[in-house]
Amino acid sequence: MKRAVARHQTLWMRLFVVTVLALTFLPIPVPFLWDWALTLGLLTLAMVRAPRSTTPAVTLAPPVEGRWVAINSPGTAVPSHGIRAYGQTYAVDLLMPSAEAPSKISWSVKTKAPSSYACFGAPVLAMAPGRVVRAVGTQRDHRSRDTWPSLIWMMTAEAFARELAGAHRILGNHVIVEHDDGTFATYAHLRKSSLKVAEGDRVTEGQQLAEVGNTGNTSEPHLHVQLTDSPHPTATAGIPMHWPTLEPGPEKDPRWTTGAPKPTALPGFPENGEVFTADRVRN
């Protein structure tokens, strides 16, 4: 039932958007139809909630190695990305610290190539053994969206187009692995043509799956990783992760630090802006 409701939510969202677009471009005034469509759409969305899971935190190996920074982290607040949709309740974004990164967002219209970021091309590793159930690697890596003009574009026109296209355009290139315990790990925003696995492949913990890229709904190269109870992004609930082998350090990246953790924060998980070290041996 939970998955069916989530699918209906996505269908209603797309139906609502298409209806509003159609009414907007009709050659005759339709104020009554507009009001009716808007009211129906909002009421429908308000009645449907994203699925939730009561599964306790699952112990996994980290999906990266070396020095990284956590952002949009459940270690600071849950839901970590502000919403529970697409299984993002306990998702986290990871990138490498960079002393050259600007501390403030500028109004420049000039964007940067993904290759200019430290984590672009870094190995993405399997957090646990399992079977690959989805592997998408053909979407292109776009330039940065880390200035105000490019961010506004990303959060409006670009986000609208990606929402209409579906979850695969939000995730960009991605790999989904079904673990032996029935959970599913999603690794998103991967580099084009970097996938080392295909659907149906069996993977081991620490095996390289792909490389960090800048595909999908991203402002700059990073790895988005989440654990869920289903491989379907529009019909899944997030599950908390636990990475006990991390080596936390006192260093904080001021670019991503957002203050003290909220009461909803996931204990033991890196906070926003926390620099940590993940040392592991790849298979």
Secondary structure by P-SEA (a helix, b strand, c coil): caaaaaaaaaaaaaaaaaaaaaaaacccccaaaaaaaaaaaaaaaaacccccccccbbbbcccccccccccccccccccccccccccccbbbbbbbbbccccccccccccccccccccccccbbbbcbbbbbccccccbbbbcccccaaaaaaaacaaaaaaaaaccccccccbbbbbccccbbbbbccccccccccccccccccccccbbbbbccccccbbbbbbccccccccbbbbbbbbbccccccccccccccccccccccccccccccbbbbbbbbcc
